[in-house]
Amino acid sequence: DRLPDETRLTLKVASVIGRIFETAVLTGAHPRQVGNAAIEQQLGELERRDFARLESPAPRLAYIFKHSITQEAVYQTLLASQRQELHLAVARVLEMQVGDAVERLAHHYTQADLRDGAVRAQAIRYLDAAARRAQRNYANETALAYFERALALETRWEWLHGKAEVLHILGRRVQEEATLLVLDEETAPTADAAIDRALLWAEYHESIGEYGGAE
């Protein structure tokens, strides 16, 4: 509360970006058009007051909140509408500056106002990309979380299929069966997709020792 108003606003924008925040993203997403010199001065003050410290030097200049609880406390001072606006601003800057940061883009778009059709479409796009990347990298828990977040917004055959695949690897048979039952209710988009679904059921039955069902 003792910080100057402009510095306090900059700190709030930083809290939306994340515990680590790049100065370029901070400047681009800032609701007031502040120059680099002003941002650098404010960051210097935050560093002196022990809010943040330098994480990486130029050219990708970034700072980190010294304590995660500080970031969370600052973030909680924002109204829900302010958070949504800032998350959207951060997402748009990230798209221009770090287009392959699909996980961060998924996070920020899903925290924006999903009543906006364009925002919702981007959230779905990046949740799908993040889930697929996690699945390719065998980060199964992460992939599952992204599939579930995507399915909370929209039911898609391929996401149910992906979720069932991940649950099979994780050995969560009850959830796997429940997901396959939901998948059965959806129309397979192609004949090959229907075969893939049958193979998922075969793997499930084999894993629980029901070899007749697997055949």
Backbone as a ProteinNet text record, in pm:
[ID]
protein_1_A
[PRIMARY]
DRLPDETRLTLKVASVIGRIFETAVLTGAHPRQVGNAAIEQQLGELERRDFARLESPAPRLAYIFKHSITQEAVYQTLLASQRQELHLAVARVLEMQVGDAVERLAHHYTQADLRDGAVRAQAIRYLDAAARRAQRNYANETALAYFERALALETRWEWLHGKAEVLHILGRRVQEEATLLVLDEETAPTADAAIDRALLWAEYHESIGEYGGAE
[TERTIARY]
82.3	0	85.5	208.1	295.9	363.8	345.3	402.7	329.2	398.4	329.5	224.9	120.3	10	57.5	144.1	190.4	268.6	351.7	431.9	341.7	240.4	147.2	70.7	30.3	-39.1	52.5	177.2	273.8	291.4	294.6	307.5	186.7	68.1	-52.9	-48.7	-4.3	7.7	108.3	218.8	320.2	263	175.7	117.9	29.5	-30	-113.3	-26.2	86.7	176.3	226.1	261.2	309.3	420.6	467.8	574.9	698.7	729	834.4	766.3	809.2	747.1	853.1	836.7	928.9	890.9	990.8	962.2	892.5	924.9	860.7	711.5	676.5	535.2	466.9	534.9	480.3	448.6	541.7	520.5	406.5	402.8	299.8	160.1	148.7	17.2	-29.7	55.8	22.2	-96.4	-198.6	-317.2	-289.4	-181.4	-140.7	-15.6	-11.7	101.4	222.9	298.6	418.4	540.6	640	761.3	853.9	953.7	1050.6	1123.7	1154.1	1228.8	1148.2	1017.6	932.7	920.9	904.6	894.7	1023.8	1137	1265.7	1280.6	1236.1	1244.5	1156.2	1034.5	943.3	995.7	1052	1108.4	1227.6	1304.5	1415.5	1365.9	1254.5	1196.4	1144.8	1079	1029	1142.9	1254.7	1372.1	1429.5	1438.1	1491.5	1403	1272.5	1178.5	1156	1232.9	1232.5	1105.6	1035.4	920.9	966.9	1066.7	1110.7	1261.5	1317.7	1460.6	1480.4	1593.4	1625.2	1636.8	1566.9	1571.2	1662.1	1652.5	1739.9	1769.4	1892.7	1933	1880.1	1907	1871.8	1948.2	1896.6	1783.5	1645.8	1637.5	1508.2	1500.5	1491.9	1494.1	1369.1	1389.2	1276.2	1307.2	1200.8	1209.8	1125.9	1150.3	1073.4	1028.4	903.9	859.2	945.5	993.6	1082.9	1011.5	880.7	801.3	672	633.2	509.7	387.8	394.1	280.6	260	368.9	356.9	279.7	316	243.4	95	63.6	-75.4	-150.7	-86	-151.2	-183	-89.2	-111.1	-222.4	-218.6	-319.5	-459.6	-472.9	-603.4	-660.6	-578.8	-631.5	-707.9	-696.1	-763.7	-907.4	-996.8	-1133.8	-1136.1	-1239.6	-1249.1	-1245.2	-1314.5	-1316.2	-1178.3	-1104.9	-968.8	-876.1	-890.8	-808.9	-833.8	-961.3	-995.8	-935.5	-945.4	-891.2	-739.3	-673.1	-527	-480.2	-549.9	-512.4	-523.9	-628.3	-644.8	-533.2	-499.3	-390.5	-258.5	-231.1	-107.7	-107.1	-220.4	-229.1	-197.6	-251.3	-228.9	-84	-22.1	120.1	205.4	173.4	248.1	236.7	118.6	101.3	197.1	219.4	309	455.9	485.4	625.7	677	590.7	632.3	521.3	502.4	387.8	380	494.9	492.7	470.9	444.7	422.2	277.7	241.1	100.6	44.1	127.3	79	41.7	127.4	98.6	-21.5	-30.2	-143.1	-274	-268.6	-388.5	-432.6	-337	-369.8	-433.7	-371.1	-420.4	-553	-570.6	-698.7	-812.4	-785	-892	-926.9	-837	-864.8	-928.8	-938.7	-1003.8	-1155.4	-1228.3	-1374.3	-1417.9	-1454.4	-1489	-1628	-1699.3	-1828.1	-1807.4	-1689.1	-1652.2	-1615.5	-1685.7	-1664.6	-1522.8	-1460.8	-1323.6	-1224.7	-1245.6	-1158	-1174.5	-1297.6	-1326	-1259.5	-1266.1	-1204.6	-1053.7	-990.6	-846.8	-811.2	-894.3	-870.7	-874.7	-973.8	-988.4	-869.9	-829.9	-715.8	-589.5	-560	-434.5	-443.1	-561.3	-576.3	-549.6	-601.2	-578.3	-429.2	-364.1	-220.8	-138.6	-173.5	-100	-118.9	-241.5	-268	-189	-187.2	-114.5	35.8	88.2	231.5	267.4	187.3	213.5	206.2	109.9	95	216.4	262.8	382.1	504.4	510.9	626.3	609.7	504.9	476.8	452	408.4	369.2	220.4	190.5	52.4	-41.9	4	-81.1	-115.3	-15.8	-37.4	-133.1	-113.6	-202	-345.3	-361.7	-495.9	-562.9	-486	-541.5	-587.9	-509	-548.1	-670	-675.3	-792.9	-919	-907.5	-1024.3	-1068.1	-971.5	-1006.6	-1072.8	-1023.8	-1083.7	-1225.3	-1243.6	-1375.5	-1475.7	-1426.3	-1516.4	-1576.1	-1506.7	-1556.5	-1639.7	-1602.8	-1669.3	-1640.5	-1739.8	-1719.2	-1671.8	-1555.4	-1502.4	-1455.8	-1483.8	-1450.4	-1301.5	-1217.7	-1072.7	-1018	-1081.7	-1034.7	-1073.8	-1192.4	-1231.7	-1138.4	-1105.8	-1013.3	-877.4	-826.6	-697.4	-699.9	-808.4	-821.7	-821.3	-893	-896.1	-756.9	-682.4	-545.8	-458.4	-466.9	-384.2	-425.3	-554.9	-601.8	-557.5	-552	-505.3	-359	-276.7	-135.2	-119.3	-202.8	-194.4	-255.4	-325.3	-382.8	-506.1	-575.4	-696.4	-817.6	-844.4	-940.8	-1084.9	-1122.8	-1261.2	-1287.1	-1195.6	-1210.4	-1198.3	-1110.5	-1092.9	-1223.3	-1285.4	-1411.6	-1520.1	-1527.3	-1628.4	-1608.1	-1482.7	-1453.2	-1488.1	-1460.1	-1493.2	-1644.7	-1718.8	-1864.8	-1918.6	-1859.9	-1898.6	-1859.6	-1741	-1694.3	-1788.7	-1845.9	-1941.3	-2065.6	-2098.8	-2218.1	-2195.4	-2067.6	-2034.1	-2018.4	-2057.8	-2043.7	-1899.2	-1838.4	-1700.4	-1694.1	-1599.3	-1594.2	-1558.8	-1486.2	-1446.8	-1452.3	-1443.9	-1439.6	-1313.6	-1202.4	-1077.4	-1089.2	-1161.7	-1181.5	-1261.8	-1359.3	-1439.2	-1352.3	-1258.9	-1165.4	-1074.5	-1028.3	-944.5	-1018.3	-1146.5	-1226.3	-1236.4	-1255.7	-1262.8	-1131.1	-1020.7	-889.7	-871.4	-923.8	-916.7	-993.3	-1111.5	-1189.3	-1113.1	-1048.8	-972.2	-860.2	-790.1	-681	-734.3	-849.6	-909.4	-944.6	-1015.1	-1056	-934.9	-833.3	-712.7	-647.4	-646.6	-579.7	-648.7	-779.7	-851.6	-875.7	-811.2	-817.1	-940.2	-1017.3	-1135.3	-1094.8	-1031.9	-972.2	-1076.7	-1192.8	-1299.3	-1343.6	-1361.7	-1399.2	-1289.7	-1165.3	-1053.3	-1052.7	-1079.3	-1083.4	-1196.7
-121.7	0	126.3	115.5	233.6	259.4	168.9	188.4	300.4	375.2	472.4	401.7	473.6	413.4	342.7	408	349.8	220.7	220.9	101.6	-10.6	24.9	-76	-140.2	-60.2	-114.5	-208	-168.4	-253.8	-385.9	-381.5	-503.3	-594.9	-535.9	-615	-682.7	-610	-669.5	-784.8	-764.3	-869.3	-992.8	-973.7	-1088.8	-1172.3	-1110.6	-1182.9	-1264.2	-1208.8	-1279.8	-1409.6	-1404.5	-1525.5	-1493	-1595.5	-1569.4	-1513.6	-1567.3	-1509.7	-1424.1	-1301.4	-1213.2	-1139.5	-1144.2	-1077.1	-929.1	-844.5	-701	-665.1	-734	-705	-736.8	-848.8	-885.9	-787.6	-750.2	-655.5	-521.8	-473.3	-345.6	-355.5	-465.2	-481.4	-498.1	-562.8	-590.8	-481.7	-387.8	-282.6	-200.3	-178.9	-104.5	42.6	95.5	232	226	306.5	302.1	367.1	284.5	333.3	291.4	374.9	345.8	252.1	203.6	110.5	172.8	302.8	369.8	371.5	399.4	402.7	264.5	161.7	23.9	-15.8	18.2	-15.9	52.1	177.1	249	182.3	144.4	79.9	-56.6	-131.6	-262.1	-247.1	-141.7	-114.8	-89.7	-17.4	9	-120.3	-205.4	-333.2	-423.3	-412.9	-492.3	-440.3	-310.1	-251.1	-283.6	-290.2	-317.3	-467.4	-548.1	-693	-763.9	-704.3	-771.6	-872.9	-834.9	-917.7	-905.3	-998	-991.5	-1031.8	-996.6	-1028.3	-1179.1	-1232.4	-1375.6	-1406.3	-1326.9	-1347.6	-1212.3	-1194	-1064.7	-1045.6	-928.9	-902.1	-1001	-1034.6	-968.4	-1014.9	-1129.8	-1173.7	-1139.6	-1011.9	-961.1	-1005.3	-1068.5	-1118.8	-1107.8	-1091.4	-1084.1	-1196	-1223.3	-1324.8	-1267.1	-1294.2	-1256	-1331.5	-1260.4	-1325	-1436.5	-1417	-1519.8	-1540	-1664.2	-1692.9	-1637.1	-1631.9	-1579.9	-1430.9	-1360.2	-1218.7	-1203.1	-1284.8	-1280.6	-1308.7	-1411.4	-1449.6	-1339.3	-1278.6	-1171.9	-1051.8	-1015.5	-902.7	-937.5	-1060.2	-1104.7	-1098.2	-1132	-1133.5	-993.9	-890.5	-754.3	-709.5	-783.3	-747.6	-796.2	-716.6	-761.7	-868	-951.8	-1058.7	-1001.8	-892	-831.5	-779.3	-725.5	-676.2	-792.3	-902.1	-1020.1	-1067.8	-1076.6	-1123.9	-1034.4	-904.2	-810.2	-823.2	-835.3	-845.3	-979.1	-1087	-1217.3	-1214.7	-1150.9	-1140.7	-1056.9	-946.6	-862	-938.2	-1013.3	-1092.6	-1199	-1264.8	-1369.3	-1312	-1196.7	-1136.8	-1094.8	-1046.9	-1010.8	-1136.5	-1240.8	-1365.7	-1424.4	-1414.4	-1465.2	-1397.2	-1269.2	-1194	-1220.3	-1238	-1247.1	-1389.2	-1478.1	-1615.9	-1709.1	-1717.6	-1788.4	-1935.8	-1998.1	-2142.5	-2174.9	-2074.5	-2096.5	-2139.2	-2255.3	-2295.6	-2317.1	-2363	-2384.6	-2251.5	-2153.1	-2021.2	-1957.7	-1974.8	-1918.3	-1985.4	-2116	-2186.7	-2132.5	-2110.4	-2058.8	-1921.3	-1830.7	-1692.8	-1680	-1753.5	-1745	-1805.6	-1912.6	-1972.5	-1887	-1796.3	-1705.7	-1575.1	-1556.4	-1437.6	-1460.2	-1367.6	-1376.4	-1475.9	-1596.7	-1703.3	-1685.7	-1583.5	-1554.2	-1494.4	-1440.3	-1387.7	-1505.6	-1520.6	-1636.2	-1647.9	-1535.3	-1538.5	-1581.8	-1534.1	-1572	-1721	-1767.1	-1908.8	-1998.3	-1955.4	-2033.1	-2043.2	-1933.8	-1936.6	-2022.5	-2016.7	-2100.9	-2248.1	-2285.4	-2423.7	-2463.9	-2374.1	-2402.1	-2433.5	-2351.7	-2370.6	-2482.8	-2509	-2624.9	-2753.4	-2758.8	-2875.3	-2891.2	-2781.1	-2786.8	-2827	-2774	-2806.3	-2952	-3003.4	-3144.1	-3236.2	-3204.6	-3288.5	-3285.9	-3168.4	-3158.4	-3239.4	-3226.2	-3300.9	-3451.1	-3493.1	-3635.1	-3686.3	-3607.2	-3647.6	-3659.3	-3574.4	-3573	-3666.8	-3750.1	-3847.8	-3781.8	-3654.7	-3586.1	-3614.9	-3736	-3784.4	-3710.9	-3680.1	-3606.5	-3468.1	-3405.4	-3273.6	-3282.5	-3383.2	-3402.4	-3424.3	-3506.3	-3533.9	-3405	-3320.9	-3194.8	-3105.5	-3100.9	-3017.5	-3075.2	-3207.2	-3268.1	-3238.4	-3247.7	-3223.9	-3078	-2986.7	-2845.5	-2815	-2878.3	-2858.1	-2914.6	-3033.5	-3097.5	-3021.3	-2945.7	-2863.4	-2749.7	-2713.6	-2607.2	-2661.9	-2781.3	-2836.5	-2986.3	-3064.3	-3208.9	-3237.6	-3298.3	-3336.1	-3481.7	-3551.8	-3693.5	-3716.2	-3634.1	-3655.7	-3629.8	-3542	-3517.1	-3631.2	-3685.2	-3803.4	-3920.1	-3935.2	-4041.1	-4022	-3898.6	-3870.1	-3892.4	-3852.2	-3871.1	-4019.6	-4100.6	-4244.8	-4305.9	-4261	-4310.3	-4281.6	-4158.8	-4118.7	-4195.3	-4208.5	-4282.2	-4427.8	-4486.3	-4624.5	-4635.2	-4540.8	-4541.5	-4522.9	-4436.7	-4409.9	-4521.3	-4615.2	-4728.4	-4694.7	-4589.9	-4549.2	-4611.5	-4736.8	-4816.3	-4766.9	-4723.6	-4677	-4554.4	-4459.5	-4339.5	-4371.5	-4466.6	-4506.3	-4563.2	-4653.3	-4712.1	-4604.9	-4514.1	-4407.9	-4320.5	-4291.6	-4208.9	-4282.6	-4412.1	-4491.2	-4500.7	-4508.4	-4511.9	-4380.6	-4271	-4141.3	-4134.9	-4187.9	-4190.5	-4271.8	-4378.6	-4460.9	-4382.2	-4281.4	-4202.1	-4100.1	-4076.9	-3981.2	-4053.2	-3988.9	-4046	-4033.5	-4145.9	-4143.9	-4066.1	-3974.5	-3890.5	-3966.7	-4078.9	-4158.6	-4306.7	-4392.3	-4536.8	-4574.5	-4511.6	-4538.5	-4500.5	-4391	-4348.3	-4451.7	-4511.3	-4616.6	-4737.2	-4768.7	-4878.8	-4844.6	-4720.7	-4676.3	-4690	-4656.4	-4668.3	-4814.9	-4903.3	-5046.8	-5095.5	-5044.1	-5083.1	-5033.3	-4915.1	-4865.3	-4956.7	-5001.5	-5095.6	-5227.5	-5274.9	-5399.8	-5389.1	-5275.3	-5255.1	-5248.9	-5186	-5177.7	-5317.4	-5397	-5530.9	-5620.3	-5607.3	-5688.3	-5650.6	-5521.2	-5476	-5525.6	-5555.6	-5605.1	-5756.3	-5820.2	-5965.4	-6021.3	-5938.3	-5986.1	-6012.7	-6129.3	-6155.5	-6181.2	-6231.7	-6249.9	-6115.1	-6021.1	-5885.5	-5821.7	-5849.1	-5791.4	-5845.3	-5975.2	-6032.5	-5970.2
0	0	0	43.1	46	-88	-181.7	-314.5	-386.7	-475.1	-560	-647.4	-685.3	-760.6	-887.2	-964.8	-1091.3	-1067.1	-965.9	-934.4	-885.7	-807.3	-757	-872.2	-971.4	-1088.3	-1166.6	-1183.2	-1253.8	-1181.1	-1049.4	-969.3	-990.1	-1002.5	-1025.7	-1163	-1263.6	-1398	-1393.6	-1324.3	-1311.2	-1244.6	-1144.6	-1074	-1165	-1266.2	-1361.7	-1457.8	-1497	-1590.1	-1528.1	-1400.5	-1334.1	-1237	-1169.6	-1072.2	-1142.8	-1261.4	-1345.6	-1451.8	-1466.6	-1564.9	-1646	-1778	-1868.6	-1878.3	-1883.4	-1891.1	-2021.9	-2130.6	-2259.2	-2253.4	-2188.8	-2174.2	-2080.5	-1972.9	-1875.6	-1942.5	-2023.4	-2092.7	-2192.7	-2269.6	-2371.4	-2315.5	-2199.3	-2140.3	-2045.7	-2014.4	-1917.6	-1968.3	-1884.3	-1929.9	-1959.5	-1902.9	-1933.6	-2019.8	-2120.6	-2213.2	-2147.5	-2077.9	-2009.8	-2090	-2088.9	-2163.4	-2089.5	-2161.5	-2102.1	-1983.8	-1996.4	-1889.3	-1759.9	-1772.5	-1652.3	-1590.6	-1675.3	-1625.2	-1554.4	-1614.1	-1553.2	-1416.5	-1407.3	-1281.2	-1175	-1215	-1120.8	-1077.5	-1171.9	-1137.1	-1043.1	-1063.4	-972.3	-831.2	-821.3	-689.1	-625.8	-706.2	-654.9	-609.2	-680.2	-641.7	-509.7	-495.2	-371.7	-252.5	-275.5	-166.4	-144.9	-216.5	-193.3	-242	-338.9	-397.9	-502.8	-581.7	-694.2	-709	-784.4	-815.9	-961.6	-1015.5	-1154.6	-1172.1	-1272.1	-1300.3	-1417.6	-1523.7	-1639.6	-1703.9	-1752.8	-1809.1	-1951.9	-2006.2	-2145.6	-2235.3	-2353	-2420.3	-2370.4	-2302.1	-2250.9	-2102.5	-2078.2	-1942.1	-1867	-1751.8	-1673.5	-1525.2	-1447.9	-1302.5	-1241.9	-1115.1	-1043.8	-909.6	-872.3	-738.4	-637.5	-538.1	-441.8	-367.2	-339.5	-272.9	-351.1	-372.8	-446.4	-372.7	-239.8	-162.8	-190.3	-222.8	-257.8	-387.5	-485.9	-613.4	-591.8	-514.3	-491.2	-416.5	-318.1	-240.7	-329.2	-416.1	-507.9	-607.2	-660.3	-758	-698.6	-570.6	-505.4	-484.2	-499.2	-485.4	-610.1	-718.6	-843.7	-843.3	-899.4	-919.6	-1028.2	-1029.4	-1129.4	-1270.9	-1293.9	-1427.5	-1466.2	-1369.3	-1396.6	-1431.5	-1359.1	-1389.3	-1531.5	-1569.5	-1703.2	-1810.9	-1791.7	-1889.6	-1900.3	-1785.9	-1787.3	-1842.3	-1809.5	-1865.6	-2017.8	-2068.3	-2213.7	-2274.8	-2210.6	-2260.5	-2262.2	-2155.9	-2148.8	-2258.4	-2279.5	-2382.2	-2519.7	-2550.4	-2682.8	-2702.9	-2596.6	-2606.3	-2624.3	-2548.2	-2560.1	-2700.4	-2761.2	-2897.5	-2994.3	-2974.3	-3062.3	-3030.6	-2901.9	-2861	-2842.4	-2791.8	-2763	-2810.7	-2941.8	-2998.3	-2965.8	-2932	-2906.3	-2758.6	-2677.3	-2533.2	-2510.9	-2565.5	-2566.5	-2425.9	-2333.8	-2197.4	-2130.9	-2147.1	-2090.2	-2159	-2289.4	-2363.8	-2322.2	-2301	-2254.4	-2119.5	-2030.9	-1897.1	-1905.7	-1978	-1980	-2053.7	-2162.9	-2233.8	-2151	-2079.2	-1998	-1876.8	-1837.9	-1726.9	-1773.8	-1905.2	-1960.3	-1963.7	-2023	-2025.9	-2133.9	-2093	-2187.8	-2247.3	-2204.2	-2268	-2406.8	-2429.8	-2561.2	-2651	-2763	-2850.9	-2902.9	-2938.2	-2990.9	-2883.7	-2762.3	-2650	-2621.1	-2619.2	-2593.6	-2698.8	-2824.5	-2933	-2914.5	-2872.5	-2850	-2728.8	-2626.4	-2508.2	-2548.1	-2627	-2673.4	-2760.3	-2848.2	-2937.6	-2859	-2758.3	-2685	-2582.3	-2527.4	-2440	-2518.6	-2640.3	-2726.3	-2756	-2794.6	-2826.6	-2704.7	-2587.2	-2465	-2426.1	-2441.4	-2409.1	-2500.4	-2629.6	-2726.1	-2699.9	-2667.4	-2639.8	-2515.5	-2411.9	-2288.4	-2314.6	-2396.5	-2426.6	-2503.8	-2599.7	-2677	-2587.8	-2484.7	-2394.9	-2275.5	-2278.4	-2172.1	-2036.9	-2040	-1916.5	-1896.7	-1852.8	-1856.2	-1761.7	-1642.1	-1548.3	-1604.7	-1664.5	-1724.6	-1842.2	-1927.3	-2042.2	-1996.7	-1892.5	-1839.5	-1791.9	-1722.4	-1672.6	-1787.6	-1893.9	-2008.6	-2080	-2096.4	-2159.6	-2077.9	-1946.7	-1861.7	-1866.6	-1871.6	-1881.6	-2014.8	-2121.4	-2254	-2257.7	-2200.2	-2199.9	-2114	-2017.3	-1936.4	-2018.9	-2127.6	-2215	-2330.4	-2376.7	-2495.2	-2503.8	-2543.5	-2559.3	-2701	-2710.2	-2841.4	-2836.2	-2943.9	-2953.8	-2931.4	-2997.6	-2989.5	-2849.7	-2773.6	-2636.5	-2544.6	-2563	-2485.6	-2516.9	-2645.3	-2687.5	-2620.8	-2625.4	-2563.3	-2413.4	-2350.2	-2205.4	-2171.1	-2249.3	-2225	-2240.5	-2341.3	-2361.6	-2239.6	-2189.5	-2075.4	-1949.9	-1927	-1809.3	-1813.3	-1934.7	-1947.2	-1903.3	-1947.8	-1910.9	-1760.5	-1701.6	-1558.5	-1473.2	-1538.8	-1466.3	-1385.8	-1422.6	-1350.4	-1420	-1386.2	-1461.4	-1448.1	-1328.9	-1310.9	-1397.1	-1393.1	-1474.7	-1623.7	-1654.8	-1794.4	-1850.8	-1774.9	-1821.1	-1835.6	-1738.9	-1744.3	-1867.6	-1900	-2017.7	-2146.2	-2150.8	-2269.2	-2288.8	-2180	-2190.5	-2247.6	-2205.7	-2262.4	-2409.4	-2440.3	-2579.4	-2668	-2612.2	-2687.5	-2727.9	-2648.4	-2676.5	-2788.4	-2820	-2925.3	-3058.5	-3164.9	-3298.5	-3344.2	-3378.8	-3427.3	-3558.8	-3571.8	-3692.6	-3820.1	-3806.6	-3923.4	-3886.2	-3989.3	-3964.5	-3887.5	-3920	-3847.9	-3700.5	-3673.6	-3535.5	-3458	-3524.4	-3459.4	-3425.7	-3515	-3488.1	-3370	-3366.6	-3255	-3121.5	-3123.5	-3000.2	-2958.1	-3054.4	-3023.4	-2963.6	-3014.7	-2962	-2817.8	-2789.4	-2651.5	-2556.6	-2600.6	-2519.4	-2503.3	-2609	-2602.2	-2499.1	-2502.6	-2406.5	-2263.2	-2247.1	-2113.8	-2062.7	-2144.3	-2101.6	-2072.5	-2155.6	-2133.1	-2000.2	-1968.5	-1846.7	-1720.3	-1728.2	-1608.8	-1616.8	-1714.9	-1724	-1791.3	-1858.5	-1931	-2077.4	-2098.5	-2228.5	-2336.7	-2297.5	-2395.2	-2450.2	-2360.9	-2403.8	-2488.5	-2450.4	-2526.4	-2669.3	-2684.2	-2819.2	-2900.9
[MASK]
+++++++++++++++++++++++++++++++++++++++++++++++++++++++++++++++++++++++++++++++++++++++++++++++++++++++++++++++++++++++++++++++++++++++++++++++++++++++++++++++++++++++++++++++++++++++++++++++++++++++++++++++++++++++

